[in-house]
Amino acid sequence: MLFNSHVFVLAFLPITMLGFFLLGRLHSTRAARLWLVAASLVFYGWWSWLYLGLLLLSMLANFTLGNAILSAREGAPGRARALVAGGVAANVALLGWYKYATFVAENVTALTGIEFAVGGVVLPLAISFYTFLQIAYLVDCGRGRAERYSFLDYVLFVSFFPHLIAGPIVHHHELIPQFQQRENFRFRAPDVAAGLAFFAIGLMKKLLIADPVGALATPVFAGAALEGAAPGLVESWTAATAFSVGLYYDFSAYSDMAVGLARMFGIRFPYNFNSPYKAVSIIDFWRRWHMTLSRFLRDYVYIPLGGNRRGASRRHMNLMATMLLGGLWHGAGWTFVIWGGLHGFYLLVNHAWSGAAARARAEGRSLGLGAAPARVLTLLAVVVAWVFFAAPSLGSALAVLGGMAGLNGFAQPETALLLATALRGPGALAGAIGGMATLSWAISLGMLGLALLIIALAPNSQQIVDGRAAEIDEPRRWPRLHFRPRLVSACATAGAFLLALALMADVKEFVYFQF
């Protein structure tokens, strides 16, 4: 089920909230928690009841294994470590089969000529996210950082519908204690109001910006590798910029809506985005982009590999290995591996520059670029890397990069003709491509320009809704946008919902929906 669908907004959410708060008035919270579990399973099963069984089996197996690890940890630490290793391997194997079997088979076939019949493997919804949640739980059991939870609490932690499909990647110690606090089962108007504001912001980001802006990039990347269709400078930069903006607004919209939905139920999620395109370095970017994934990769991949504890060379290897794995997690394709490798390389360059800057400061010199040039350079590097993320093939990515470098000319003939026609006025353009096509094209370009201005100048969603609670080390700007539960905010939120309902006629999945 999609957050941006009529059935979710008009039926699932109000029914789930009503049942939760009514049952939350009982002496025990067990009924309310069972209600949330049932609602979450319906939410997941709306896509495919078949793979609901896989989710349930995964939760049962990991819960049982976690308890076995906790039992063995005191008396038999060696057995506990073996159980952790086995549990992590089993989860990775499950994810590997569903997500990477076809990718591996295709590459083996290309190398050996031997064909494997794995083309029918379907990627289950949310398997990348709920696998990571449970790997973290097993590792924490082995480290002594997890408690014995009831099966109900564990299932609710993994399946809670706001985060189930595409995060944020929450930890057991962040979520389960909140489900054990009775006050969270009472209706609290400030939490519901803040949650609705987050949700409305996310809806607007998805429907008004992510969908129309993303439409500018899709045809360029899809056709870039075709003979005679190599995009020129205009098409390539437009597509790369549109994809970068569209992906950010799409994924951050989902995260905003997830944070808002959880807040309506009295639950606080960690933030997942913190104005990443304002980052002044790649290190800073990964502290701001998909922050819960960055945290997972740091705590459960980079540090276990040795982190920075074994010298600079080993740190560089660990960083690169972590980013390559992070790239592969995003998708089964060499373009995703290259994207991860590029960011690994960026991080190595960033650390080398930071070291040189520190030595220069010790000698009384400065190597600083200044905030504005640093932001531009960081954003340029990020956009170049997104080309590999967006492209359906390596050939497509190289064609777009060639266009961005001006190797394919200024523009394709069709684009050049449209630009020349547009200079004669909107009427001439409408006559050339049709009125509706002109309107759609103008809306998409207008939304792209507006989105860039918002990214550069406006506060982000948690600054608007939570204010100082967002813990963002930037000067507070646009105070009139700060959310307060009052009539003006209520009218703005209601207006956003009404507009969203009107725009939901053509529902598009989130980028990370089946992931």
C-alpha positions as CSV (number, residue, x, y, z in Angstrom):
1,M,0.0,0.0,0.0
2,L,1.3,3.4,-0.9
3,F,1.2,6.4,1.5
4,N,0.2,8.6,-1.5
5,S,-2.9,6.7,-2.4
6,H,-6.6,7.3,-1.7
7,V,-7.1,4.0,0.1
8,F,-4.3,4.8,2.5
9,V,-5.3,8.4,3.3
10,L,-9.0,7.9,3.3
11,A,-9.4,4.4,4.8
12,F,-6.4,2.7,6.2
13,L,-4.9,5.5,8.2
14,P,-8.1,6.8,9.9
15,I,-9.3,3.3,10.7
16,T,-5.9,2.3,12.1
17,M,-5.7,5.4,14.3
18,L,-9.2,5.1,15.6
19,G,-8.7,1.5,16.6
20,F,-5.3,2.2,18.2
21,F,-6.5,5.0,20.4
22,L,-9.8,3.3,21.3
23,L,-7.9,0.1,22.4
24,G,-5.2,2.3,24.0
25,R,-7.8,3.4,26.6
26,L,-8.0,-0.2,28.0
27,H,-6.0,-1.2,31.1
28,S,-3.5,-3.1,29.1
29,T,-1.8,-1.9,25.9
30,R,-1.5,-5.4,24.5
31,A,-4.7,-5.1,22.4
32,A,-3.6,-1.8,20.9
33,R,-0.2,-3.3,20.0
34,L,-1.9,-6.3,18.5
35,W,-4.1,-3.9,16.5
36,L,-1.0,-2.1,15.1
37,V,0.6,-5.5,14.2
38,A,-2.5,-6.6,12.4
39,A,-2.8,-3.2,10.6
40,S,0.9,-3.4,9.6
41,L,0.5,-6.9,8.2
42,V,-2.5,-5.8,6.1
43,F,-0.5,-2.8,4.9
44,Y,2.3,-5.1,3.8
45,G,0.0,-7.8,2.4
46,W,-1.9,-5.3,0.3
47,W,1.0,-5.7,-2.2
48,S,1.3,-9.5,-2.0
49,W,-0.1,-11.9,0.6
50,L,2.4,-14.5,-0.7
51,Y,5.4,-12.6,0.5
52,L,3.8,-11.8,3.8
53,G,4.6,-15.4,4.8
54,L,8.3,-14.7,4.1
55,L,8.2,-11.6,6.4
56,L,6.6,-13.6,9.2
57,L,9.0,-16.5,8.9
58,S,11.9,-14.0,8.9
59,M,10.7,-12.4,12.1
60,L,10.1,-15.7,13.8
61,A,13.5,-17.0,12.9
62,N,15.4,-13.9,13.9
63,F,13.4,-13.6,17.2
64,T,14.2,-17.2,18.1
65,L,17.9,-16.8,17.1
66,G,18.2,-13.5,19.1
67,N,16.9,-15.2,22.2
68,A,19.3,-18.1,21.7
69,I,22.2,-15.7,21.3
70,L,21.2,-13.9,24.5
71,S,21.0,-17.2,26.4
72,A,24.4,-18.4,25.1
73,R,26.2,-15.1,25.6
74,E,26.9,-15.5,29.3
75,G,27.7,-19.2,29.5
76,A,29.0,-19.9,26.1
77,P,30.3,-16.8,24.3
78,G,31.9,-18.8,21.5
79,R,28.5,-20.4,20.7
80,A,26.9,-16.9,20.8
81,R,29.4,-15.6,18.3
82,A,28.8,-18.6,16.0
83,L,25.0,-18.0,16.2
84,V,25.5,-14.3,15.4
85,A,27.7,-15.2,12.4
86,G,25.2,-17.8,11.3
87,G,22.2,-15.5,11.7
88,V,23.9,-12.7,9.8
89,A,24.9,-15.1,7.0
90,A,21.4,-16.5,6.7
91,N,19.8,-13.0,6.5
92,V,22.4,-12.0,3.9
93,A,21.8,-15.2,1.9
94,L,18.0,-14.6,1.9
95,L,18.5,-11.0,0.7
96,G,21.1,-12.2,-1.8
97,W,18.8,-14.8,-3.4
98,Y,15.9,-12.5,-3.9
99,K,17.8,-9.4,-4.8
100,Y,21.0,-10.6,-6.5
101,A,20.4,-14.1,-7.9
102,T,19.5,-12.7,-11.4
103,F,22.4,-10.3,-11.4
104,V,24.9,-13.0,-10.4
105,A,23.4,-15.4,-12.9
106,E,23.6,-12.9,-15.8
107,N,27.3,-12.2,-15.0
108,V,28.2,-15.8,-14.7
109,T,26.5,-16.5,-18.0
110,A,28.4,-13.6,-19.6
111,L,31.7,-15.1,-18.4
112,T,31.1,-18.8,-18.9
113,G,28.2,-19.1,-21.4
114,I,26.3,-21.3,-18.8
115,E,22.7,-20.2,-18.4
116,F,20.8,-20.3,-15.1
117,A,17.0,-20.3,-14.9
118,V,16.6,-17.6,-12.2
119,G,14.7,-15.1,-14.2
120,G,11.4,-15.6,-12.3
121,V,12.8,-14.4,-8.9
122,V,10.6,-11.6,-7.6
123,L,12.0,-9.1,-5.2
124,P,9.8,-9.0,-2.1
125,L,8.7,-5.7,-0.8
126,A,10.9,-4.1,1.9
127,I,13.3,-7.1,2.2
128,S,16.3,-4.8,2.0
129,F,15.1,-2.8,5.0
130,Y,13.6,-5.5,7.3
131,T,16.8,-7.6,6.7
132,F,19.0,-4.8,7.9
133,L,16.8,-4.1,10.9
134,Q,17.1,-7.7,12.0
135,I,20.8,-8.0,11.3
136,A,21.4,-5.1,13.6
137,Y,19.3,-6.8,16.2
138,L,21.2,-10.0,16.1
139,V,24.6,-8.2,16.2
140,D,23.4,-6.2,19.2
141,C,22.3,-9.4,20.9
142,G,25.9,-10.7,20.5
143,R,27.3,-7.4,21.8
144,G,25.0,-7.4,24.8
145,R,23.2,-4.3,23.7
146,A,19.8,-5.9,23.3
147,E,17.2,-7.0,25.8
148,R,14.8,-9.9,25.8
149,Y,11.7,-8.6,24.2
150,S,8.3,-10.3,23.9
151,F,7.5,-11.7,20.5
152,L,4.7,-9.2,20.1
153,D,7.0,-6.2,20.7
154,Y,9.6,-7.7,18.4
155,V,7.1,-8.2,15.5
156,L,5.7,-4.7,16.0
157,F,9.3,-3.3,15.9
158,V,10.0,-4.9,12.6
159,S,6.7,-4.6,10.9
160,F,5.4,-1.2,12.2
161,F,4.0,0.1,8.9
162,P,5.4,3.7,8.9
163,H,9.0,2.4,8.5
164,L,8.4,-1.1,7.1
165,I,8.7,-0.4,3.3
166,A,11.5,2.2,3.0
167,G,12.8,3.2,6.4
168,P,14.0,5.0,8.3
169,I,16.2,2.1,9.5
170,V,15.3,2.2,13.2
171,H,16.9,0.2,16.0
172,H,15.1,-2.0,18.5
173,H,16.3,0.1,21.4
174,E,14.8,3.2,19.8
175,L,11.4,1.8,19.0
176,I,10.5,-1.0,21.4
177,P,10.8,1.1,24.7
178,Q,8.4,3.6,23.1
179,F,5.8,0.9,22.7
180,Q,6.2,0.1,26.4
181,Q,5.3,3.6,27.5
182,R,1.6,3.8,28.3
183,E,1.3,7.5,27.6
184,N,2.1,6.9,23.9
185,F,-1.2,5.0,23.6
186,R,-3.2,8.1,24.5
187,F,-4.4,10.6,21.9
188,R,-2.1,13.7,22.1
189,A,-3.2,16.6,19.9
190,P,0.3,18.2,19.6
191,D,1.8,14.9,18.3
192,V,-1.1,14.3,15.9
193,A,-0.9,17.9,14.6
194,A,2.9,17.7,14.1
195,G,2.5,14.2,12.5
196,L,-0.1,15.6,10.1
197,A,2.2,18.5,9.2
198,F,5.1,16.1,8.4
199,F,2.8,13.9,6.4
200,A,1.4,16.9,4.4
201,I,4.9,18.2,3.7
202,G,5.9,14.8,2.4
203,L,2.8,14.5,0.2
204,M,3.5,17.9,-1.3
205,K,7.1,17.0,-2.0
206,K,6.1,13.8,-3.7
207,L,3.2,14.9,-5.7
208,L,4.1,18.5,-6.6
209,I,7.9,18.2,-7.1
210,A,9.3,14.6,-7.2
211,D,6.9,13.2,-9.7
212,P,6.9,16.0,-12.3
213,V,10.6,16.7,-11.9
214,G,11.5,13.1,-12.2
215,A,9.6,12.9,-15.5
216,L,12.2,15.2,-17.0
217,A,15.0,12.7,-16.4
218,T,13.5,9.4,-17.2
219,P,13.3,9.6,-21.0
220,V,16.8,11.0,-21.3
221,F,18.4,8.2,-19.3
222,A,16.2,5.5,-20.9
223,G,17.2,6.5,-24.4
224,A,20.8,7.7,-23.9
225,A,22.5,4.5,-25.0
226,L,20.4,4.2,-28.2
227,E,22.3,4.8,-31.5
228,G,21.9,8.4,-32.6
229,A,20.2,9.4,-29.3
230,A,23.2,10.5,-27.2
231,P,22.0,13.5,-25.2
232,G,23.6,16.9,-25.7
233,L,24.8,19.4,-23.1
234,V,21.3,20.7,-22.4
235,E,19.5,17.3,-22.2
236,S,22.3,15.8,-20.0
237,W,22.5,18.5,-17.4
238,T,18.7,18.9,-17.3
239,A,18.3,15.1,-16.8
240,A,21.1,14.9,-14.2
241,T,19.8,17.8,-12.2
242,A,16.2,16.7,-12.5
243,F,17.1,13.2,-11.3
244,S,19.2,14.5,-8.4
245,V,16.3,16.8,-7.3
246,G,13.6,14.3,-8.0
247,L,15.3,11.5,-6.0
248,Y,15.9,13.7,-3.0
249,Y,12.3,15.0,-2.9
250,D,11.0,11.5,-3.5
251,F,13.0,9.7,-0.8
252,S,12.9,12.6,1.7
253,A,9.1,12.8,1.1
254,Y,8.7,9.2,2.1
255,S,10.9,9.7,5.2
256,D,8.9,12.8,6.2
257,M,5.6,10.9,5.8
258,A,7.0,8.0,7.8
259,V,8.2,10.3,10.6
260,G,4.8,12.0,10.6
261,L,2.8,8.8,10.7
262,A,4.8,7.5,13.6
263,R,4.4,10.8,15.4
264,M,0.6,10.5,15.0
265,F,0.9,7.3,17.1
266,G,3.1,9.0,19.7
267,I,6.3,7.4,18.3
268,R,9.4,9.4,17.4
269,F,11.6,8.2,14.6
270,P,15.1,9.4,13.9
271,Y,15.3,11.9,11.1
272,N,16.6,10.6,7.8
273,F,17.6,13.7,5.9
274,N,19.2,17.0,7.0
275,S,19.4,19.2,3.9
276,P,22.1,17.0,2.2
277,Y,22.5,19.3,-0.8
278,K,23.8,22.0,1.6
279,A,26.7,19.8,2.6
280,V,30.2,21.4,2.4
281,S,32.0,18.0,1.9
282,I,31.2,14.4,1.0
283,I,31.8,13.5,4.6
284,D,29.2,16.1,5.5
285,F,26.9,14.8,2.8
286,W,26.8,11.3,4.3
287,R,26.0,12.8,7.7
288,R,22.9,14.4,6.1
289,W,21.8,11.9,3.4
290,H,19.8,8.8,4.4
291,M,21.3,9.2,7.9
292,T,19.9,6.0,9.3
293,L,21.6,4.0,6.5
294,S,24.9,5.9,7.1
295,R,24.6,5.0,10.8
296,F,24.0,1.3,9.9
297,L,26.9,1.1,7.5
298,R,29.2,2.8,10.1
299,D,28.2,0.6,13.1
300,Y,27.7,-2.7,11.4
301,V,30.1,-2.7,8.5
302,Y,32.8,-0.1,8.7
303,I,33.6,-0.4,12.4
304,P,33.5,-4.2,12.4
305,L,36.0,-4.2,9.5
306,G,38.3,-2.3,11.7
307,G,37.3,1.3,11.1
308,N,40.2,3.7,11.5
309,R,41.9,1.7,14.2
310,R,44.6,0.0,12.1
311,G,46.3,2.8,10.2
312,A,45.4,5.0,7.2
313,S,45.8,2.3,4.6
314,R,43.4,-0.1,6.3
315,R,41.0,2.8,7.0
316,H,40.9,3.6,3.2
317,M,40.2,-0.1,2.4
318,N,37.4,-0.2,5.0
319,L,35.9,3.0,3.7
320,M,35.9,1.7,0.1
321,A,34.6,-1.7,1.0
322,T,31.8,-0.1,3.0
323,M,30.7,2.2,0.2
324,L,30.9,-0.6,-2.4
325,L,28.6,-2.7,-0.2
326,G,26.4,0.3,0.3
327,G,26.2,0.8,-3.5
328,L,25.3,-2.9,-4.1
329,W,22.6,-2.7,-1.4
330,H,20.9,0.0,-3.4
331,G,20.5,-2.1,-6.5
332,A,21.7,-5.3,-8.3
333,G,23.7,-3.7,-11.1
334,W,27.2,-2.6,-11.9
335,T,26.0,1.0,-12.1
336,F,25.2,0.9,-8.4
337,V,28.5,-0.6,-7.5
338,I,30.3,2.2,-9.5
339,W,28.1,4.7,-7.7
340,G,29.2,3.3,-4.3
341,G,32.8,3.2,-5.5
342,L,32.7,6.8,-6.6
343,H,31.5,7.9,-3.2
344,G,34.2,5.7,-1.6
345,F,36.8,7.5,-3.7
346,Y,35.2,10.9,-2.8
347,L,35.5,10.0,0.9
348,L,39.2,9.1,0.5
349,V,39.9,12.4,-1.3
350,N,37.9,14.2,1.4
351,H,39.9,12.6,4.2
352,A,43.2,13.3,2.4
353,W,42.2,17.0,2.0
354,S,41.1,17.2,5.7
355,G,44.5,15.8,6.7
356,A,46.3,18.3,4.5
357,A,44.2,21.2,5.8
358,A,44.9,20.2,9.4
359,R,48.6,20.1,8.7
360,A,48.4,23.5,7.0
361,R,46.6,25.0,10.0
362,A,49.3,23.7,12.3
363,E,51.8,25.6,10.1
364,G,49.7,28.8,10.2
365,R,48.4,28.4,6.6
366,S,44.9,27.9,5.3
367,L,43.6,25.5,2.7
368,G,39.9,26.3,3.2
369,L,37.8,26.8,0.1
370,G,35.1,28.7,1.8
371,A,31.5,27.5,2.4
372,A,30.0,28.5,-1.0
373,P,32.7,26.9,-3.2
374,A,32.7,23.8,-1.0
375,R,29.0,23.4,-1.4
376,V,29.1,23.8,-5.2
377,L,32.0,21.3,-5.5
378,T,30.3,18.8,-3.2
379,L,27.0,19.1,-5.1
380,L,28.8,18.7,-8.5
381,A,30.5,15.5,-7.3
382,V,27.2,14.1,-6.0
383,V,25.3,14.9,-9.2
384,V,28.0,13.2,-11.3
385,A,27.7,10.1,-9.1
386,W,23.9,10.1,-9.4
387,V,24.2,9.6,-13.2
388,F,25.4,6.1,-12.5
389,F,22.6,5.6,-10.0
390,A,20.0,6.8,-12.5
391,A,21.2,5.1,-15.6
392,P,19.7,1.7,-16.6
393,S,23.1,0.6,-18.0
394,L,26.8,1.6,-18.0
395,G,26.5,2.7,-21.7
396,S,23.6,5.1,-20.8
397,A,25.6,6.6,-17.9
398,L,28.6,7.2,-20.1
399,A,26.5,8.8,-22.8
400,V,24.9,11.2,-20.3
401,L,28.3,12.0,-18.7
402,G,29.7,12.6,-22.2
403,G,26.8,15.0,-22.8
404,M,27.5,16.8,-19.6
405,A,31.1,17.3,-20.8
406,G,29.8,18.7,-24.1
407,L,31.1,15.8,-26.1
408,N,27.7,15.2,-27.8
409,G,27.1,18.8,-28.9
410,F,25.0,21.5,-27.4
411,A,21.6,19.8,-27.8
412,Q,19.9,17.2,-29.9
413,P,18.2,18.6,-33.1
414,E,14.7,18.2,-31.6
415,T,15.7,20.0,-28.4
416,A,17.4,22.8,-30.4
417,L,14.3,23.2,-32.5
418,L,12.1,23.4,-29.4
419,L,14.4,26.0,-27.8
420,A,14.3,28.1,-31.0
421,T,10.5,27.7,-31.1
422,A,10.1,28.6,-27.4
423,L,12.0,31.9,-28.0
424,R,9.2,32.9,-30.3
425,G,6.7,32.6,-27.5
426,P,4.5,30.1,-25.7
427,G,1.9,30.1,-28.5
428,A,4.5,29.0,-31.1
429,L,5.7,26.2,-28.7
430,A,2.1,25.1,-28.1
431,G,1.5,24.9,-31.8
432,A,4.7,22.8,-32.3
433,I,4.2,20.2,-29.6
434,G,0.6,20.7,-28.4
435,G,-0.9,22.7,-25.6
436,M,-1.0,19.9,-23.0
437,A,2.6,18.9,-23.7
438,T,3.7,22.5,-23.4
439,L,1.9,22.8,-20.1
440,S,3.4,19.6,-18.7
441,W,6.8,20.6,-19.9
442,A,6.5,24.1,-18.3
443,I,5.2,22.7,-15.0
444,S,8.0,20.2,-14.7
445,L,10.7,22.9,-15.5
446,G,9.0,25.3,-13.2
447,M,8.9,22.8,-10.3
448,L,12.6,22.0,-10.9
449,G,13.5,25.7,-10.6
450,L,11.3,26.0,-7.5
451,A,12.8,22.9,-5.9
452,L,16.3,24.2,-6.4
453,L,15.3,27.5,-4.7
454,I,13.8,25.6,-1.8
455,I,16.9,23.4,-1.4
456,A,19.1,26.5,-1.4
457,L,17.1,28.9,0.7
458,A,14.3,27.3,2.7
459,P,14.4,25.3,6.0
460,N,13.8,21.6,5.8
461,S,10.8,19.7,7.1
462,Q,12.1,19.0,10.6
463,Q,13.2,22.6,11.0
464,I,9.7,23.7,10.0
465,V,7.8,21.3,12.2
466,D,10.2,20.7,15.2
467,G,12.2,23.9,15.2
468,R,15.2,23.7,17.5
469,A,14.4,20.0,18.3
470,A,15.9,19.2,14.9
471,E,19.4,19.9,16.2
472,I,20.6,21.5,13.0
473,D,23.7,23.7,13.4
474,E,22.4,26.4,11.0
475,P,21.0,29.8,11.8
476,R,17.2,29.8,12.1
477,R,15.6,31.3,9.1
478,W,12.1,31.9,7.8
479,P,10.5,31.9,11.3
480,R,7.1,32.4,9.9
481,L,7.3,28.9,8.4
482,H,7.8,27.3,11.8
483,F,4.8,25.1,12.6
484,R,2.6,25.8,15.5
485,P,-0.7,24.0,16.2
486,R,-3.1,26.9,15.4
487,L,-5.8,27.8,12.9
488,V,-3.4,29.0,10.2
489,S,-1.4,25.8,10.4
490,A,-4.5,23.7,10.4
491,C,-5.9,25.4,7.3
492,A,-2.5,25.0,5.5
493,T,-2.4,21.3,6.3
494,A,-6.0,20.8,5.3
495,G,-5.4,22.6,2.0
496,A,-2.4,20.4,1.4
497,F,-4.4,17.3,1.9
498,L,-7.2,18.5,-0.4
499,L,-4.7,19.3,-3.1
500,A,-3.0,16.0,-2.6
501,L,-6.3,14.1,-3.0
502,A,-6.9,15.9,-6.3
503,L,-3.4,15.0,-7.5
504,M,-3.6,11.3,-6.6
505,A,-5.4,10.4,-9.8
506,D,-2.1,9.2,-11.2
507,V,-0.4,7.5,-8.3
508,K,3.3,6.8,-8.7
509,E,5.4,4.5,-6.6
510,F,8.2,5.8,-4.5
511,V,11.7,5.2,-5.8
512,Y,12.5,2.9,-2.8
513,F,9.1,1.2,-2.8
514,Q,10.0,-2.3,-4.0
515,F,13.5,-2.4,-2.6
